[in-house]
Amino acid sequence: MQTFKVDGMTCGGCVGAVTRAVQSLDKDAKVDVDLASHTVKVDSPLPAVQIIDVITTAGFEARTAPGE
Protein backbone atom coordinates (compact mmCIF):
# COMPACT_ATOMS: atom_id res chain seq x y z
CA MET A 1 0.00 0.00 0.00
CA GLN A 2 1.44 3.36 -1.06
CA THR A 3 0.31 6.63 0.51
CA PHE A 4 0.27 10.01 -1.23
CA LYS A 5 -0.54 13.56 -0.18
CA VAL A 6 -2.82 15.09 -2.80
CA ASP A 7 -3.62 18.80 -2.68
CA GLY A 8 -6.57 20.34 -4.46
CA MET A 9 -9.20 17.74 -3.57
CA THR A 10 -12.32 19.47 -2.24
CA CYS A 11 -15.32 17.25 -2.97
CA GLY A 12 -16.65 13.87 -3.98
CA GLY A 13 -16.06 14.73 -7.61
CA CYS A 14 -12.36 15.12 -6.86
CA VAL A 15 -12.35 11.74 -5.12
CA GLY A 16 -13.89 10.18 -8.22
CA ALA A 17 -11.43 11.92 -10.54
CA VAL A 18 -8.41 10.70 -8.55
CA THR A 19 -9.81 7.17 -8.34
CA ARG A 20 -10.56 7.03 -12.07
CA ALA A 21 -7.11 8.41 -12.90
CA VAL A 22 -5.30 5.72 -10.91
CA GLN A 23 -7.58 2.97 -12.19
CA SER A 24 -6.96 4.09 -15.77
CA LEU A 25 -3.44 2.68 -15.30
CA ASP A 26 -4.41 -0.32 -13.17
CA LYS A 27 -8.09 -1.29 -13.31
CA ASP A 28 -7.61 -3.57 -10.29
CA ALA A 29 -5.99 -0.91 -8.10
CA LYS A 30 -7.62 -0.37 -4.72
CA VAL A 31 -7.84 3.38 -4.11
CA ASP A 32 -8.79 4.80 -0.71
CA VAL A 33 -9.18 8.58 -0.65
CA ASP A 34 -9.41 10.48 2.65
CA LEU A 35 -10.70 13.90 1.66
CA ALA A 36 -10.25 15.41 5.14
CA SER A 37 -6.53 14.60 5.36
CA HIS A 38 -5.87 14.92 1.60
CA THR A 39 -4.33 11.46 1.49
CA VAL A 40 -4.74 8.75 -1.09
CA LYS A 41 -3.76 5.15 -0.39
CA VAL A 42 -3.21 2.97 -3.42
CA ASP A 43 -2.83 -0.80 -3.42
CA SER A 44 -1.22 -1.51 -6.78
CA PRO A 45 2.09 -2.78 -8.13
CA LEU A 46 2.51 0.47 -10.08
CA PRO A 47 5.59 2.55 -9.24
CA ALA A 48 4.88 5.65 -7.13
CA VAL A 49 6.16 7.93 -9.89
CA GLN A 50 3.50 6.64 -12.31
CA ILE A 51 0.73 7.15 -9.75
CA ILE A 52 1.92 10.67 -8.97
CA ASP A 53 2.11 11.46 -12.68
CA VAL A 54 -1.42 10.30 -13.46
CA ILE A 55 -2.90 12.14 -10.44
CA THR A 56 -1.02 15.30 -11.48
CA THR A 57 -2.30 14.92 -15.03
CA ALA A 58 -5.83 14.75 -13.58
CA GLY A 59 -5.27 18.25 -12.14
CA PHE A 60 -4.09 17.65 -8.59
CA GLU A 61 -0.76 18.17 -6.84
CA ALA A 62 0.47 14.77 -5.63
CA ARG A 63 3.56 13.65 -3.78
CA THR A 64 4.66 10.69 -1.70
CA ALA A 65 3.40 11.09 1.86
CA PRO A 66 6.07 11.70 4.50
CA GLY A 67 7.35 8.44 5.95
CA GLU A 68 6.57 6.43 2.81
TIVO-2410 file (N, C-alpha, C; in nm, 3 decimals):
# residues 68
REC num residu      c1      c2      c3 atome chaine
REC   1      M   0.086  -0.118   0.000     N      A
REC   1      M   0.000   0.000   0.000    CA      A
REC   1      M   0.090   0.124   0.000     C      A
REC   2      Q   0.067   0.211  -0.096     N      A
REC   2      Q   0.144   0.336  -0.106    CA      A
REC   2      Q   0.053   0.452  -0.064     C      A
REC   3      T   0.109   0.549   0.005     N      A
REC   3      T   0.031   0.663   0.051    CA      A
REC   3      T   0.085   0.791  -0.010     C      A
REC   4      F  -0.009   0.875  -0.058     N      A
REC   4      F   0.027   1.001  -0.123    CA      A
REC   4      F  -0.049   1.116  -0.060     C      A
REC   5      K   0.014   1.232  -0.054     N      A
REC   5      K  -0.054   1.356  -0.018    CA      A
REC   5      K  -0.099   1.418  -0.149     C      A
REC   6      V  -0.227   1.454  -0.156     N      A
REC   6      V  -0.282   1.509  -0.280    CA      A
REC   6      V  -0.355   1.638  -0.246     C      A
REC   7      D  -0.301   1.749  -0.292     N      A
REC   7      D  -0.362   1.880  -0.268    CA      A
REC   7      D  -0.459   1.912  -0.380     C      A
REC   8      G  -0.562   1.989  -0.346     N      A
REC   8      G  -0.657   2.034  -0.446    CA      A
REC   8      G  -0.788   1.957  -0.445     C      A
REC   9      M  -0.795   1.850  -0.365     N      A
REC   9      M  -0.920   1.774  -0.357    CA      A
REC   9      M  -1.015   1.845  -0.261     C      A
REC  10      T  -1.137   1.874  -0.308     N      A
REC  10      T  -1.232   1.947  -0.224    CA      A
REC  10      T  -1.369   1.882  -0.213     C      A
REC  11      C  -1.396   1.780  -0.296     N      A
REC  11      C  -1.532   1.725  -0.297    CA      A
REC  11      C  -1.532   1.582  -0.348     C      A
REC  12      G  -1.651   1.524  -0.348     N      A
REC  12      G  -1.665   1.387  -0.398    CA      A
REC  12      G  -1.626   1.372  -0.543     C      A
REC  13      G  -1.647   1.477  -0.622     N      A
REC  13      G  -1.606   1.473  -0.761    CA      A
REC  13      G  -1.455   1.458  -0.775     C      A
REC  14      C  -1.382   1.523  -0.687     N      A
REC  14      C  -1.236   1.512  -0.686    CA      A
REC  14      C  -1.194   1.369  -0.650     C      A
REC  15      V  -1.263   1.312  -0.552     N      A
REC  15      V  -1.235   1.174  -0.512    CA      A
REC  15      V  -1.253   1.081  -0.632     C      A
REC  16      G  -1.363   1.100  -0.705     N      A
REC  16      G  -1.389   1.018  -0.822    CA      A
REC  16      G  -1.284   1.038  -0.930     C      A
REC  17      A  -1.243   1.163  -0.950     N      A
REC  17      A  -1.143   1.192  -1.054    CA      A
REC  17      A  -1.009   1.126  -1.022     C      A
REC  18      V  -0.968   1.132  -0.895     N      A
REC  18      V  -0.841   1.070  -0.855    CA      A
REC  18      V  -0.851   0.918  -0.869     C      A
REC  19      T  -0.961   0.862  -0.825     N      A
REC  19      T  -0.981   0.717  -0.834    CA      A
REC  19      T  -0.979   0.671  -0.980     C      A
REC  20      R  -1.054   0.740  -1.065     N      A
REC  20      R  -1.056   0.703  -1.207    CA      A
REC  20      R  -0.918   0.716  -1.271     C      A
REC  21      A  -0.845   0.820  -1.233     N      A
REC  21      A  -0.711   0.841  -1.290    CA      A
REC  21      A  -0.620   0.723  -1.258     C      A
REC  22      V  -0.617   0.684  -1.131     N      A
REC  22      V  -0.530   0.572  -1.091    CA      A
REC  22      V  -0.576   0.444  -1.159     C      A
REC  23      Q  -0.707   0.420  -1.161     N      A
REC  23      Q  -0.758   0.297  -1.219    CA      A
REC  23      Q  -0.749   0.295  -1.372     C      A
REC  24      S  -0.721   0.409  -1.433     N      A
REC  24      S  -0.696   0.409  -1.577    CA      A
REC  24      S  -0.564   0.340  -1.609     C      A
REC  25      L  -0.472   0.337  -1.512     N      A
REC  25      L  -0.344   0.268  -1.530    CA      A
REC  25      L  -0.351   0.124  -1.482     C      A
REC  26      D  -0.428   0.101  -1.376     N      A
REC  26      D  -0.441  -0.032  -1.317    CA      A
REC  26      D  -0.586  -0.049  -1.274     C      A
REC  27      K  -0.665  -0.117  -1.357     N      A
REC  27      K  -0.809  -0.129  -1.331    CA      A
REC  27      K  -0.838  -0.204  -1.202     C      A
REC  28      D  -0.743  -0.281  -1.153     N      A
REC  28      D  -0.761  -0.357  -1.029    CA      A
REC  28      D  -0.707  -0.285  -0.905     C      A
REC  29      A  -0.655  -0.165  -0.923     N      A
REC  29      A  -0.599  -0.091  -0.810    CA      A
REC  29      A  -0.708  -0.061  -0.707     C      A
REC  30      K  -0.673  -0.077  -0.581     N      A
REC  30      K  -0.762  -0.037  -0.472    CA      A
REC  30      K  -0.720   0.104  -0.432     C      A
REC  31      V  -0.814   0.197  -0.439     N      A
REC  31      V  -0.784   0.338  -0.411    CA      A
REC  31      V  -0.871   0.383  -0.294     C      A
REC  32      D  -0.808   0.432  -0.188     N      A
REC  32      D  -0.879   0.480  -0.071    CA      A
REC  32      D  -0.843   0.627  -0.051     C      A
REC  33      V  -0.941   0.715  -0.074     N      A
REC  33      V  -0.918   0.858  -0.065    CA      A
REC  33      V  -0.976   0.910   0.066     C      A
REC  34      D  -0.894   0.981   0.143     N      A
REC  34      D  -0.941   1.048   0.265    CA      A
REC  34      D  -0.940   1.198   0.235     C      A
REC  35      L  -1.058   1.250   0.206     N      A
REC  35      L  -1.070   1.390   0.166    CA      A
REC  35      L  -1.025   1.485   0.276     C      A
REC  36      A  -1.057   1.453   0.401     N      A
REC  36      A  -1.025   1.541   0.514    CA      A
REC  36      A  -0.874   1.559   0.532     C      A
REC  37      S  -0.799   1.451   0.516     N      A
REC  37      S  -0.653   1.460   0.536    CA      A
REC  37      S  -0.576   1.476   0.406     C      A
REC  38      H  -0.649   1.478   0.292     N      A
REC  38      H  -0.587   1.492   0.160    CA      A
REC  38      H  -0.485   1.382   0.134     C      A
REC  39      T  -0.521   1.260   0.176     N      A
REC  39      T  -0.433   1.146   0.149    CA      A
REC  39      T  -0.504   1.046   0.059     C      A
REC  40      V  -0.424   0.979  -0.020     N      A
REC  40      V  -0.474   0.875  -0.109    CA      A
REC  40      V  -0.385   0.753  -0.088     C      A
REC  41      K  -0.448   0.641  -0.054     N      A
REC  41      K  -0.376   0.515  -0.039    CA      A
REC  41      K  -0.409   0.430  -0.161     C      A
REC  42      V  -0.305   0.376  -0.220     N      A
REC  42      V  -0.321   0.297  -0.342    CA      A
REC  42      V  -0.256   0.161  -0.322     C      A
REC  43      D  -0.335   0.056  -0.344     N      A
REC  43      D  -0.283  -0.080  -0.342    CA      A
REC  43      D  -0.271  -0.126  -0.486     C      A
REC  44      S  -0.149  -0.119  -0.538     N      A
REC  44      S  -0.122  -0.151  -0.678    CA      A
REC  44      S   0.028  -0.174  -0.693     C      A
REC  45      P   0.066  -0.258  -0.789     N      A
REC  45      P   0.209  -0.278  -0.813    CA      A
REC  45      P   0.274  -0.164  -0.893     C      A
REC  46      L   0.196  -0.065  -0.932     N      A
REC  46      L   0.251   0.047  -1.008    CA      A
REC  46      L   0.356   0.123  -0.928     C      A
REC  47      P   0.460   0.172  -0.993     N      A
REC  47      P   0.559   0.255  -0.924    CA      A
REC  47      P   0.496   0.388  -0.880     C      A
REC  48      A   0.541   0.440  -0.767     N      A
REC  48      A   0.488   0.565  -0.713    CA      A
REC  48      A   0.494   0.678  -0.815     C      A
REC  49      V   0.601   0.685  -0.892     N      A
REC  49      V   0.616   0.793  -0.989    CA      A
REC  49      V   0.505   0.791  -1.093     C      A
REC  50      Q   0.460   0.674  -1.133     N      A
REC  50      Q   0.350   0.664  -1.231    CA      A
REC  50      Q   0.219   0.711  -1.169     C      A
REC  51      I   0.196   0.674  -1.044     N      A
REC  51      I   0.073   0.715  -0.975    CA      A
REC  51      I   0.071   0.866  -0.957     C      A
REC  52      I   0.183   0.922  -0.914     N      A
REC  52      I   0.192   1.067  -0.897    CA      A
REC  52      I   0.167   1.138  -1.030     C      A
REC  53      D   0.226   1.085  -1.136     N      A
REC  53      D   0.211   1.146  -1.268    CA      A
REC  53      D   0.066   1.147  -1.314     C      A
REC  54      V  -0.004   1.036  -1.298     N      A
REC  54      V  -0.142   1.030  -1.346    CA      A
REC  54      V  -0.235   1.116  -1.260     C      A
REC  55      I  -0.209   1.126  -1.130     N      A
REC  55      I  -0.290   1.214  -1.044    CA      A
REC  55      I  -0.264   1.360  -1.080     C      A
REC  56      T  -0.137   1.394  -1.108     N      A
REC  56      T  -0.102   1.530  -1.148    CA      A
REC  56      T  -0.168   1.565  -1.282     C      A
REC  57      T  -0.167   1.471  -1.374     N      A
REC  57      T  -0.230   1.492  -1.503    CA      A
REC  57      T  -0.380   1.517  -1.487     C      A
REC  58      A  -0.440   1.457  -1.385     N      A
REC  58      A  -0.583   1.475  -1.358    CA      A
REC  58      A  -0.612   1.611  -1.295     C      A
REC  59      G  -0.507   1.688  -1.262     N      A
REC  59      G  -0.527   1.825  -1.214    CA      A
REC  59      G  -0.502   1.848  -1.067     C      A
REC  60      F  -0.435   1.753  -1.002     N      A
REC  60      F  -0.409   1.765  -0.859    CA      A
REC  60      F  -0.259   1.761  -0.833     C      A
REC  61      E  -0.218   1.818  -0.722     N      A
REC  61      E  -0.076   1.817  -0.684    CA      A
REC  61      E  -0.054   1.696  -0.593     C      A
REC  62      A   0.025   1.602  -0.639     N      A
REC  62      A   0.047   1.477  -0.563    CA      A
REC  62      A   0.195   1.459  -0.532     C      A
REC  63      R   0.220   1.398  -0.418     N      A
REC  63      R   0.356   1.365  -0.378    CA      A
REC  63      R   0.348   1.248  -0.281     C      A
REC  64      T   0.460   1.178  -0.266     N      A
REC  64      T   0.466   1.069  -0.170    CA      A
REC  64      T   0.447   1.126  -0.031     C      A
REC  65      A   0.365   1.062   0.049     N      A
REC  65      A   0.340   1.109   0.186    CA      A
REC  65      A   0.467   1.092   0.269     C      A
REC  66      P   0.490   1.183   0.362     N      A
REC  66      P   0.607   1.170   0.450    CA      A
REC  66      P   0.607   1.034   0.521     C      A
REC  67      G   0.722   0.973   0.529     N      A
REC  67      G   0.735   0.844   0.595    CA      A
REC  67      G   0.712   0.727   0.502     C      A
REC  68      E   0.681   0.753   0.377     N      A
REC  68      E   0.657   0.643   0.281    CA      A
REC  68      E   0.782   0.612   0.204     C      A
***
